[in-house]
Amino acid sequence: MARVTLPSGDEAVLLTRYDDVRQVLSDPPFAAVPDSEGAARIADDGTCPSGNSPAPASPC
């Protein structure tokens, strides 16, 4: 587990162990939809790093 800073400036936690990822994704508060309120942003203007807007139900 490592703390990382996204290009948007938001902080996130990077999980690399399979068991850690399974545990977090099975916990509803952590398995948020990418565009939900409070979710980390990938870019500060809401676009993908490529500059394209993501589809409403999919991450970049």
mmCIF file as Biopython writes it, N, C-alpha, C and O atoms, coordinates in Angstrom:
data_model
#
loop_
_atom_site.group_PDB
_atom_site.id
_atom_site.type_symbol
_atom_site.label_atom_id
_atom_site.label_alt_id
_atom_site.label_comp_id
_atom_site.label_asym_id
_atom_site.label_entity_id
_atom_site.label_seq_id
_atom_site.pdbx_PDB_ins_code
_atom_site.Cartn_x
_atom_site.Cartn_y
_atom_site.Cartn_z
_atom_site.occupancy
_atom_site.B_iso_or_equiv
_atom_site.auth_seq_id
_atom_site.auth_asym_id
_atom_site.pdbx_PDB_model_num
ATOM 1   N N  . MET A ? 1  ? 0.847   -1.169 0.000   1.0 0.0 1  A 1 
ATOM 2   C CA . MET A ? 1  ? 0.000   0.000  0.000   1.0 0.0 1  A 1 
ATOM 3   C C  . MET A ? 1  ? 0.893   1.233  0.000   1.0 0.0 1  A 1 
ATOM 4   O O  . MET A ? 1  ? 1.857   1.323  0.761   1.0 0.0 1  A 1 
ATOM 5   N N  . ALA A ? 2  ? 0.557   2.169  -0.860  1.0 0.0 2  A 1 
ATOM 6   C CA . ALA A ? 2  ? 1.329   3.414  -0.933  1.0 0.0 2  A 1 
ATOM 7   C C  . ALA A ? 2  ? 0.383   4.581  -1.160  1.0 0.0 2  A 1 
ATOM 8   O O  . ALA A ? 2  ? -0.586  4.466  -1.910  1.0 0.0 2  A 1 
ATOM 9   N N  . ARG A ? 3  ? 0.661   5.692  -0.518  1.0 0.0 3  A 1 
ATOM 10  C CA . ARG A ? 3  ? -0.092  6.925  -0.772  1.0 0.0 3  A 1 
ATOM 11  C C  . ARG A ? 3  ? 0.488   7.568  -2.025  1.0 0.0 3  A 1 
ATOM 12  O O  . ARG A ? 3  ? 1.705   7.652  -2.187  1.0 0.0 3  A 1 
ATOM 13  N N  . VAL A ? 4  ? -0.401  8.021  -2.912  1.0 0.0 4  A 1 
ATOM 14  C CA . VAL A ? 4  ? 0.028   8.648  -4.159  1.0 0.0 4  A 1 
ATOM 15  C C  . VAL A ? 4  ? -0.754  9.940  -4.363  1.0 0.0 4  A 1 
ATOM 16  O O  . VAL A ? 4  ? -1.827  10.125 -3.787  1.0 0.0 4  A 1 
ATOM 17  N N  . THR A ? 5  ? -0.212  10.824 -5.181  1.0 0.0 5  A 1 
ATOM 18  C CA . THR A ? 5  ? -0.903  12.055 -5.562  1.0 0.0 5  A 1 
ATOM 19  C C  . THR A ? 5  ? -1.251  11.944 -7.044  1.0 0.0 5  A 1 
ATOM 20  O O  . THR A ? 5  ? -0.376  11.727 -7.882  1.0 0.0 5  A 1 
ATOM 21  N N  . LEU A ? 6  ? -2.535  12.095 -7.355  1.0 0.0 6  A 1 
ATOM 22  C CA . LEU A ? 6  ? -3.007  12.026 -8.736  1.0 0.0 6  A 1 
ATOM 23  C C  . LEU A ? 6  ? -2.694  13.333 -9.455  1.0 0.0 6  A 1 
ATOM 24  O O  . LEU A ? 6  ? -2.430  14.341 -8.800  1.0 0.0 6  A 1 
ATOM 25  N N  . PRO A ? 7  ? -2.717  13.342 -10.797 1.0 0.0 7  A 1 
ATOM 26  C CA . PRO A ? 7  ? -2.452  14.576 -11.541 1.0 0.0 7  A 1 
ATOM 27  C C  . PRO A ? 7  ? -3.367  15.736 -11.142 1.0 0.0 7  A 1 
ATOM 28  O O  . PRO A ? 7  ? -3.001  16.899 -11.310 1.0 0.0 7  A 1 
ATOM 29  N N  . SER A ? 8  ? -4.544  15.427 -10.619 1.0 0.0 8  A 1 
ATOM 30  C CA . SER A ? 8  ? -5.474  16.470 -10.187 1.0 0.0 8  A 1 
ATOM 31  C C  . SER A ? 8  ? -5.053  17.105 -8.875  1.0 0.0 8  A 1 
ATOM 32  O O  . SER A ? 8  ? -5.568  18.156 -8.493  1.0 0.0 8  A 1 
ATOM 33  N N  . GLY A ? 9  ? -4.110  16.464 -8.181  1.0 0.0 9  A 1 
ATOM 34  C CA . GLY A ? 9  ? -3.693  16.936 -6.870  1.0 0.0 9  A 1 
ATOM 35  C C  . GLY A ? 9  ? -4.368  16.174 -5.741  1.0 0.0 9  A 1 
ATOM 36  O O  . GLY A ? 9  ? -3.968  16.301 -4.584  1.0 0.0 9  A 1 
ATOM 37  N N  . ASP A ? 10 ? -5.388  15.384 -6.062  1.0 0.0 10 A 1 
ATOM 38  C CA . ASP A ? 10 ? -6.061  14.564 -5.052  1.0 0.0 10 A 1 
ATOM 39  C C  . ASP A ? 10 ? -5.118  13.467 -4.586  1.0 0.0 10 A 1 
ATOM 40  O O  . ASP A ? 10 ? -4.279  12.986 -5.348  1.0 0.0 10 A 1 
ATOM 41  N N  . GLU A ? 11 ? -5.266  13.078 -3.329  1.0 0.0 11 A 1 
ATOM 42  C CA . GLU A ? 11 ? -4.468  11.977 -2.801  1.0 0.0 11 A 1 
ATOM 43  C C  . GLU A ? 11 ? -5.265  10.687 -2.886  1.0 0.0 11 A 1 
ATOM 44  O O  . GLU A ? 11 ? -6.491  10.697 -2.776  1.0 0.0 11 A 1 
ATOM 45  N N  . ALA A ? 12 ? -4.571  9.585  -3.082  1.0 0.0 12 A 1 
ATOM 46  C CA . ALA A ? 12 ? -5.210  8.274  -3.181  1.0 0.0 12 A 1 
ATOM 47  C C  . ALA A ? 12 ? -4.278  7.236  -2.560  1.0 0.0 12 A 1 
ATOM 48  O O  . ALA A ? 12 ? -3.119  7.519  -2.257  1.0 0.0 12 A 1 
ATOM 49  N N  . VAL A ? 13 ? -4.803  6.053  -2.381  1.0 0.0 13 A 1 
ATOM 50  C CA . VAL A ? 13 ? -4.003  4.940  -1.882  1.0 0.0 13 A 1 
ATOM 51  C C  . VAL A ? 13 ? -3.900  3.929  -2.999  1.0 0.0 13 A 1 
ATOM 52  O O  . VAL A ? 13 ? -4.909  3.543  -3.588  1.0 0.0 13 A 1 
ATOM 53  N N  . LEU A ? 14 ? -2.686  3.496  -3.295  1.0 0.0 14 A 1 
ATOM 54  C CA . LEU A ? 14 ? -2.431  2.500  -4.340  1.0 0.0 14 A 1 
ATOM 55  C C  . LEU A ? 14 ? -2.261  1.148  -3.670  1.0 0.0 14 A 1 
ATOM 56  O O  . LEU A ? 14 ? -1.360  0.961  -2.853  1.0 0.0 14 A 1 
ATOM 57  N N  . LEU A ? 15 ? -3.127  0.208  -4.018  1.0 0.0 15 A 1 
ATOM 58  C CA . LEU A ? 15 ? -3.041  -1.150 -3.490  1.0 0.0 15 A 1 
ATOM 59  C C  . LEU A ? 15 ? -2.515  -2.067 -4.573  1.0 0.0 15 A 1 
ATOM 60  O O  . LEU A ? 15 ? -2.973  -2.010 -5.714  1.0 0.0 15 A 1 
ATOM 61  N N  . THR A ? 16 ? -1.559  -2.911 -4.226  1.0 0.0 16 A 1 
ATOM 62  C CA . THR A ? 16 ? -0.986  -3.807 -5.227  1.0 0.0 16 A 1 
ATOM 63  C C  . THR A ? 16 ? -1.142  -5.280 -4.870  1.0 0.0 16 A 1 
ATOM 64  O O  . THR A ? 16 ? -1.027  -6.138 -5.745  1.0 0.0 16 A 1 
ATOM 65  N N  . ARG A ? 17 ? -1.400  -5.588 -3.607  1.0 0.0 17 A 1 
ATOM 66  C CA . ARG A ? 17 ? -1.586  -6.987 -3.221  1.0 0.0 17 A 1 
ATOM 67  C C  . ARG A ? 17 ? -3.018  -7.410 -3.523  1.0 0.0 17 A 1 
ATOM 68  O O  . ARG A ? 17 ? -3.964  -6.694 -3.195  1.0 0.0 17 A 1 
ATOM 69  N N  . TYR A ? 18 ? -3.173  -8.563 -4.142  1.0 0.0 18 A 1 
ATOM 70  C CA . TYR A ? 18 ? -4.482  -9.085 -4.534  1.0 0.0 18 A 1 
ATOM 71  C C  . TYR A ? 18 ? -5.449  -9.115 -3.351  1.0 0.0 18 A 1 
ATOM 72  O O  . TYR A ? 18 ? -6.582  -8.648 -3.471  1.0 0.0 18 A 1 
ATOM 73  N N  . ASP A ? 19 ? -5.020  -9.653 -2.219  1.0 0.0 19 A 1 
ATOM 74  C CA . ASP A ? 19 ? -5.901  -9.764 -1.059  1.0 0.0 19 A 1 
ATOM 75  C C  . ASP A ? 19 ? -6.351  -8.396 -0.541  1.0 0.0 19 A 1 
ATOM 76  O O  . ASP A ? 19 ? -7.496  -8.240 -0.116  1.0 0.0 19 A 1 
ATOM 77  N N  . ASP A ? 20 ? -5.454  -7.407 -0.575  1.0 0.0 20 A 1 
ATOM 78  C CA . ASP A ? 20 ? -5.818  -6.055 -0.151  1.0 0.0 20 A 1 
ATOM 79  C C  . ASP A ? 20 ? -6.870  -5.463 -1.080  1.0 0.0 20 A 1 
ATOM 80  O O  . ASP A ? 20 ? -7.843  -4.866 -0.621  1.0 0.0 20 A 1 
ATOM 81  N N  . VAL A ? 21 ? -6.677  -5.628 -2.377  1.0 0.0 21 A 1 
ATOM 82  C CA . VAL A ? 21 ? -7.619  -5.093 -3.369  1.0 0.0 21 A 1 
ATOM 83  C C  . VAL A ? 21 ? -8.987  -5.746 -3.197  1.0 0.0 21 A 1 
ATOM 84  O O  . VAL A ? 21 ? -10.004 -5.052 -3.208  1.0 0.0 21 A 1 
ATOM 85  N N  . ARG A ? 22 ? -9.029  -7.066 -3.038  1.0 0.0 22 A 1 
ATOM 86  C CA . ARG A ? 22 ? -10.305 -7.771 -2.834  1.0 0.0 22 A 1 
ATOM 87  C C  . ARG A ? 22 ? -11.025 -7.263 -1.594  1.0 0.0 22 A 1 
ATOM 88  O O  . ARG A ? 22 ? -12.238 -7.050 -1.614  1.0 0.0 22 A 1 
ATOM 89  N N  . GLN A ? 23 ? -10.277 -7.071 -0.518  1.0 0.0 23 A 1 
ATOM 90  C CA . GLN A ? 23 ? -10.891 -6.619 0.724   1.0 0.0 23 A 1 
ATOM 91  C C  . GLN A ? 23 ? -11.491 -5.225 0.566   1.0 0.0 23 A 1 
ATOM 92  O O  . GLN A ? 23 ? -12.617 -4.979 0.996   1.0 0.0 23 A 1 
ATOM 93  N N  . VAL A ? 24 ? -10.748 -4.324 -0.044  1.0 0.0 24 A 1 
ATOM 94  C CA . VAL A ? 24 ? -11.244 -2.958 -0.209  1.0 0.0 24 A 1 
ATOM 95  C C  . VAL A ? 24 ? -12.436 -2.912 -1.160  1.0 0.0 24 A 1 
ATOM 96  O O  . VAL A ? 24 ? -13.419 -2.228 -0.876  1.0 0.0 24 A 1 
ATOM 97  N N  . LEU A ? 25 ? -12.369 -3.621 -2.275  1.0 0.0 25 A 1 
ATOM 98  C CA . LEU A ? 25 ? -13.470 -3.577 -3.244  1.0 0.0 25 A 1 
ATOM 99  C C  . LEU A ? 25 ? -14.732 -4.268 -2.751  1.0 0.0 25 A 1 
ATOM 100 O O  . LEU A ? 25 ? -15.810 -4.032 -3.296  1.0 0.0 25 A 1 
ATOM 101 N N  . SER A ? 26 ? -14.624 -5.113 -1.737  1.0 0.0 26 A 1 
ATOM 102 C CA . SER A ? 26 ? -15.815 -5.754 -1.193  1.0 0.0 26 A 1 
ATOM 103 C C  . SER A ? 26 ? -16.487 -4.877 -0.128  1.0 0.0 26 A 1 
ATOM 104 O O  . SER A ? 26 ? -17.564 -5.220 0.360   1.0 0.0 26 A 1 
ATOM 105 N N  . ASP A ? 27 ? -15.866 -3.754 0.233   1.0 0.0 27 A 1 
ATOM 106 C CA . ASP A ? 27 ? -16.403 -2.838 1.220   1.0 0.0 27 A 1 
ATOM 107 C C  . ASP A ? 27 ? -17.128 -1.704 0.484   1.0 0.0 27 A 1 
ATOM 108 O O  . ASP A ? 27 ? -16.473 -0.886 -0.163  1.0 0.0 27 A 1 
ATOM 109 N N  . PRO A ? 28 ? -18.470 -1.635 0.566   1.0 0.0 28 A 1 
ATOM 110 C CA . PRO A ? 28 ? -19.237 -0.658 -0.226  1.0 0.0 28 A 1 
ATOM 111 C C  . PRO A ? 28 ? -18.738 0.792  -0.172  1.0 0.0 28 A 1 
ATOM 112 O O  . PRO A ? 28 ? -18.717 1.441  -1.218  1.0 0.0 28 A 1 
ATOM 113 N N  . PRO A ? 29 ? -18.336 1.335  0.979   1.0 0.0 29 A 1 
ATOM 114 C CA . PRO A ? 29 ? -17.875 2.723  0.959   1.0 0.0 29 A 1 
ATOM 115 C C  . PRO A ? 29 ? -16.635 2.945  0.081   1.0 0.0 29 A 1 
ATOM 116 O O  . PRO A ? 29 ? -16.421 4.054  -0.409  1.0 0.0 29 A 1 
ATOM 117 N N  . PHE A ? 30 ? -15.827 1.916  -0.120  1.0 0.0 30 A 1 
ATOM 118 C CA . PHE A ? 30 ? -14.616 2.071  -0.922  1.0 0.0 30 A 1 
ATOM 119 C C  . PHE A ? 30 ? -14.832 1.746  -2.389  1.0 0.0 30 A 1 
ATOM 120 O O  . PHE A ? 30 ? -14.020 2.126  -3.233  1.0 0.0 30 A 1 
ATOM 121 N N  . ALA A ? 31 ? -15.896 1.060  -2.698  1.0 0.0 31 A 1 
ATOM 122 C CA . ALA A ? 31 ? -16.163 0.664  -4.081  1.0 0.0 31 A 1 
ATOM 123 C C  . ALA A ? 31 ? -17.057 1.701  -4.761  1.0 0.0 31 A 1 
ATOM 124 O O  . ALA A ? 31 ? -18.061 1.347  -5.380  1.0 0.0 31 A 1 
ATOM 125 N N  . ALA A ? 32 ? -16.697 2.973  -4.646  1.0 0.0 32 A 1 
ATOM 126 C CA . ALA A ? 32 ? -17.508 4.067  -5.189  1.0 0.0 32 A 1 
ATOM 127 C C  . ALA A ? 32 ? -17.429 4.126  -6.712  1.0 0.0 32 A 1 
ATOM 128 O O  . ALA A ? 32 ? -16.430 3.735  -7.315  1.0 0.0 32 A 1 
ATOM 129 N N  . VAL A ? 33 ? -18.488 4.617  -7.307  1.0 0.0 33 A 1 
ATOM 130 C CA . VAL A ? 33 ? -18.501 4.882  -8.746  1.0 0.0 33 A 1 
ATOM 131 C C  . VAL A ? 33 ? -17.501 6.015  -8.990  1.0 0.0 33 A 1 
ATOM 132 O O  . VAL A ? 33 ? -17.498 6.990  -8.238  1.0 0.0 33 A 1 
ATOM 133 N N  . PRO A ? 34 ? -16.648 5.917  -10.026 1.0 0.0 34 A 1 
ATOM 134 C CA . PRO A ? 34 ? -15.597 6.921  -10.233 1.0 0.0 34 A 1 
ATOM 135 C C  . PRO A ? 34 ? -16.059 8.366  -10.294 1.0 0.0 34 A 1 
ATOM 136 O O  . PRO A ? 34 ? -15.303 9.260  -9.913  1.0 0.0 34 A 1 
ATOM 137 N N  . ASP A ? 35 ? -17.281 8.628  -10.763 1.0 0.0 35 A 1 
ATOM 138 C CA . ASP A ? 35 ? -17.726 10.020 -10.863 1.0 0.0 35 A 1 
ATOM 139 C C  . ASP A ? 35 ? -18.672 10.414 -9.727  1.0 0.0 35 A 1 
ATOM 140 O O  . ASP A ? 35 ? -19.352 11.436 -9.813  1.0 0.0 35 A 1 
ATOM 141 N N  . SER A ? 36 ? -18.718 9.607  -8.661  1.0 0.0 36 A 1 
ATOM 142 C CA . SER A ? 36 ? -19.595 9.943  -7.539  1.0 0.0 36 A 1 
ATOM 143 C C  . SER A ? 36 ? -18.982 11.047 -6.684  1.0 0.0 36 A 1 
ATOM 144 O O  . SER A ? 36 ? -17.778 11.294 -6.745  1.0 0.0 36 A 1 
ATOM 145 N N  . GLU A ? 37 ? -19.809 11.700 -5.898  1.0 0.0 37 A 1 
ATOM 146 C CA . GLU A ? 37 ? -19.358 12.773 -5.014  1.0 0.0 37 A 1 
ATOM 147 C C  . GLU A ? 37 ? -18.289 12.247 -4.066  1.0 0.0 37 A 1 
ATOM 148 O O  . GLU A ? 37 ? -18.472 11.211 -3.427  1.0 0.0 37 A 1 
ATOM 149 N N  . GLY A ? 38 ? -17.190 12.954 -3.978  1.0 0.0 38 A 1 
ATOM 150 C CA . GLY A ? 38 ? -16.113 12.573 -3.075  1.0 0.0 38 A 1 
ATOM 151 C C  . GLY A ? 38 ? -15.088 11.624 -3.670  1.0 0.0 38 A 1 
ATOM 152 O O  . GLY A ? 38 ? -14.058 11.365 -3.047  1.0 0.0 38 A 1 
ATOM 153 N N  . ALA A ? 39 ? -15.346 11.098 -4.866  1.0 0.0 39 A 1 
ATOM 154 C CA . ALA A ? 39 ? -14.370 10.215 -5.509  1.0 0.0 39 A 1 
ATOM 155 C C  . ALA A ? 39 ? -13.174 11.043 -5.979  1.0 0.0 39 A 1 
ATOM 156 O O  . ALA A ? 39 ? -13.326 12.202 -6.364  1.0 0.0 39 A 1 
ATOM 157 N N  . ALA A ? 40 ? -11.991 10.445 -5.945  1.0 0.0 40 A 1 
ATOM 158 C CA . ALA A ? 40 ? -10.793 11.148 -6.402  1.0 0.0 40 A 1 
ATOM 159 C C  . ALA A ? 40 ? -10.915 11.472 -7.888  1.0 0.0 40 A 1 
ATOM 160 O O  . ALA A ? 40 ? -11.425 10.671 -8.671  1.0 0.0 40 A 1 
ATOM 161 N N  . ARG A ? 41 ? -10.440 12.651 -8.259  1.0 0.0 41 A 1 
ATOM 162 C CA . ARG A ? 41 ? -10.472 13.070 -9.668  1.0 0.0 41 A 1 
ATOM 163 C C  . ARG A ? 41 ? -9.149  12.683 -10.315 1.0 0.0 41 A 1 
ATOM 164 O O  . ARG A ? 41 ? -8.101  12.737 -9.672  1.0 0.0 41 A 1 
ATOM 165 N N  . ILE A ? 42 ? -9.197  12.299 -11.564 1.0 0.0 42 A 1 
ATOM 166 C CA . ILE A ? 42 ? -7.974  11.951 -12.287 1.0 0.0 42 A 1 
ATOM 167 C C  . ILE A ? 42 ? -7.272  13.219 -12.744 1.0 0.0 42 A 1 
ATOM 168 O O  . ILE A ? 42 ? -6.047  13.311 -12.669 1.0 0.0 42 A 1 
ATOM 169 N N  . ALA A ? 43 ? -8.037  14.197 -13.218 1.0 0.0 43 A 1 
ATOM 170 C CA . ALA A ? 43 ? -7.485  15.487 -13.637 1.0 0.0 43 A 1 
ATOM 171 C C  . ALA A ? 43 ? -8.291  16.582 -12.951 1.0 0.0 43 A 1 
ATOM 172 O O  . ALA A ? 43 ? -9.452  16.362 -12.606 1.0 0.0 43 A 1 
ATOM 173 N N  . ASP A ? 44 ? -7.712  17.731 -12.752 1.0 0.0 44 A 1 
ATOM 174 C CA . ASP A ? 44 ? -8.392  18.787 -11.999 1.0 0.0 44 A 1 
ATOM 175 C C  . ASP A ? 44 ? -9.587  19.398 -12.715 1.0 0.0 44 A 1 
ATOM 176 O O  . ASP A ? 44 ? -10.398 20.073 -12.081 1.0 0.0 44 A 1 
ATOM 177 N N  . ASP A ? 45 ? -9.715  19.177 -14.015 1.0 0.0 45 A 1 
ATOM 178 C CA . ASP A ? 45 ? -10.850 19.745 -14.752 1.0 0.0 45 A 1 
ATOM 179 C C  . ASP A ? 45 ? -11.907 18.693 -15.107 1.0 0.0 45 A 1 
ATOM 180 O O  . ASP A ? 45 ? -12.828 18.984 -15.870 1.0 0.0 45 A 1 
ATOM 181 N N  . GLY A ? 46 ? -11.786 17.478 -14.564 1.0 0.0 46 A 1 
ATOM 182 C CA . GLY A ? 46 ? -12.771 16.434 -14.809 1.0 0.0 46 A 1 
ATOM 183 C C  . GLY A ? 46 ? -12.561 15.651 -16.094 1.0 0.0 46 A 1 
ATOM 184 O O  . GLY A ? 46 ? -13.382 14.801 -16.436 1.0 0.0 46 A 1 
ATOM 185 N N  . THR A ? 47 ? -11.482 15.919 -16.806 1.0 0.0 47 A 1 
ATOM 186 C CA . THR A ? 47 ? -11.213 15.177 -18.035 1.0 0.0 47 A 1 
ATOM 187 C C  . THR A ? 47 ? -10.200 14.072 -17.774 1.0 0.0 47 A 1 
ATOM 188 O O  . THR A ? 47 ? -9.542  14.041 -16.734 1.0 0.0 47 A 1 
ATOM 189 N N  . CYS A ? 48 ? -10.092 13.186 -18.720 1.0 0.0 48 A 1 
ATOM 190 C CA . CYS A ? 48 ? -9.081  12.134 -18.663 1.0 0.0 48 A 1 
ATOM 191 C C  . CYS A ? 48 ? -7.726  12.758 -18.997 1.0 0.0 48 A 1 
ATOM 192 O O  . CYS A ? 48 ? -7.678  13.839 -19.584 1.0 0.0 48 A 1 
ATOM 193 N N  . PRO A ? 49 ? -6.629  12.100 -18.635 1.0 0.0 49 A 1 
ATOM 194 C CA . PRO A ? 49 ? -5.311  12.641 -18.973 1.0 0.0 49 A 1 
ATOM 195 C C  . PRO A ? 49 ? -5.150  12.932 -20.468 1.0 0.0 49 A 1 
ATOM 196 O O  . PRO A ? 49 ? -4.354  13.792 -20.847 1.0 0.0 49 A 1 
ATOM 197 N N  . SER A ? 50 ? -5.904  12.218 -21.324 1.0 0.0 50 A 1 
ATOM 198 C CA . SER A ? 50 ? -5.825  12.453 -22.764 1.0 0.0 50 A 1 
ATOM 199 C C  . SER A ? 50 ? -6.554  13.725 -23.181 1.0 0.0 50 A 1 
ATOM 200 O O  . SER A ? 50 ? -6.406  14.189 -24.312 1.0 0.0 50 A 1 
ATOM 201 N N  . GLY A ? 51 ? -7.344  14.290 -22.263 1.0 0.0 51 A 1 
ATOM 202 C CA . GLY A ? 51 ? -8.125  15.489 -22.582 1.0 0.0 51 A 1 
ATOM 203 C C  . GLY A ? 51 ? -9.553  15.184 -22.950 1.0 0.0 51 A 1 
ATOM 204 O O  . GLY A ? 51 ? -10.358 16.104 -23.094 1.0 0.0 51 A 1 
ATOM 205 N N  . ASN A ? 52 ? -9.900  13.908 -23.110 1.0 0.0 52 A 1 
ATOM 206 C CA . ASN A ? 52 ? -11.265 13.524 -23.452 1.0 0.0 52 A 1 
ATOM 207 C C  . ASN A ? 52 ? -12.104 13.410 -22.198 1.0 0.0 52 A 1 
ATOM 208 O O  . ASN A ? 52 ? -11.593 13.033 -21.144 1.0 0.0 52 A 1 
ATOM 209 N N  . SER A ? 53 ? -13.382 13.727 -22.294 1.0 0.0 53 A 1 
ATOM 210 C CA . SER A ? 53 ? -14.276 13.523 -21.157 1.0 0.0 53 A 1 
ATOM 211 C C  . SER A ? 53 ? -14.631 12.060 -21.063 1.0 0.0 53 A 1 
ATOM 212 O O  . SER A ? 53 ? -14.905 11.429 -22.084 1.0 0.0 53 A 1 
ATOM 213 N N  . PRO A ? 54 ? -14.633 11.491 -19.846 1.0 0.0 54 A 1 
ATOM 214 C CA . PRO A ? 54 ? -15.004 10.082 -19.724 1.0 0.0 54 A 1 
ATOM 215 C C  . PRO A ? 54 ? -16.484 9.898  -19.936 1.0 0.0 54 A 1 
ATOM 216 O O  . PRO A ? 54 ? -17.268 10.827 -19.737 1.0 0.0 54 A 1 
ATOM 217 N N  . ALA A ? 55 ? -16.877 8.690  -20.344 1.0 0.0 55 A 1 
ATOM 218 C CA . ALA A ? 55 ? -18.296 8.354  -20.461 1.0 0.0 55 A 1 
ATOM 219 C C  . ALA A ? 55 ? -18.879 8.387  -19.051 1.0 0.0 55 A 1 
ATOM 220 O O  . ALA A ? 55 ? -18.156 8.132  -18.087 1.0 0.0 55 A 1 
ATOM 221 N N  . PRO A ? 56 ? -20.174 8.697  -18.907 1.0 0.0 56 A 1 
ATOM 222 C CA . PRO A ? 56 ? -20.762 8.862  -17.571 1.0 0.0 56 A 1 
ATOM 223 C C  . PRO A ? 56 ? -20.558 7.682  -16.637 1.0 0.0 56 A 1 
ATOM 224 O O  . PRO A ? 56 ? -20.351 7.887  -15.441 1.0 0.0 56 A 1 
ATOM 225 N N  . ALA A ? 57 ? -20.607 6.465  -17.136 1.0 0.0 57 A 1 
ATOM 226 C CA . ALA A ? 57 ? -20.500 5.297  -16.249 1.0 0.0 57 A 1 
ATOM 227 C C  . ALA A ? 57 ? -19.142 4.621  -16.305 1.0 0.0 57 A 1 
ATOM 228 O O  . ALA A ? 57 ? -18.986 3.527  -15.762 1.0 0.0 57 A 1 
ATOM 229 N N  . SER A ? 58 ? -18.161 5.231  -16.939 1.0 0.0 58 A 1 
ATOM 230 C CA . SER A ? 58 ? -16.875 4.554  -17.038 1.0 0.0 58 A 1 
ATOM 231 C C  . SER A ? 58 ? -15.736 5.485  -16.686 1.0 0.0 58 A 1 
ATOM 232 O O  . SER A ? 58 ? -15.790 6.682  -16.968 1.0 0.0 58 A 1 
ATOM 233 N N  . PRO A ? 59 ? -14.682 4.920  -16.055 1.0 0.0 59 A 1 
ATOM 234 C CA . PRO A ? 59 ? -13.498 5.740  -15.759 1.0 0.0 59 A 1 
ATOM 235 C C  . PRO A ? 59 ? -12.706 6.013  -17.028 1.0 0.0 59 A 1 
ATOM 236 O O  . PRO A ? 59 ? -13.018 5.466  -18.086 1.0 0.0 59 A 1 
ATOM 237 N N  . CYS A ? 60 ? -11.712 6.833  -16.933 1.0 0.0 60 A 1 
ATOM 238 C CA . CYS A ? 60 ? -10.866 7.171  -18.089 1.0 0.0 60 A 1 
ATOM 239 C C  . CYS A ? 60 ? -10.126 5.960  -18.632 1.0 0.0 60 A 1 
ATOM 240 O O  . CYS A ? 60 ? -9.376  6.078  -19.601 1.0 0.0 60 A 1 
#
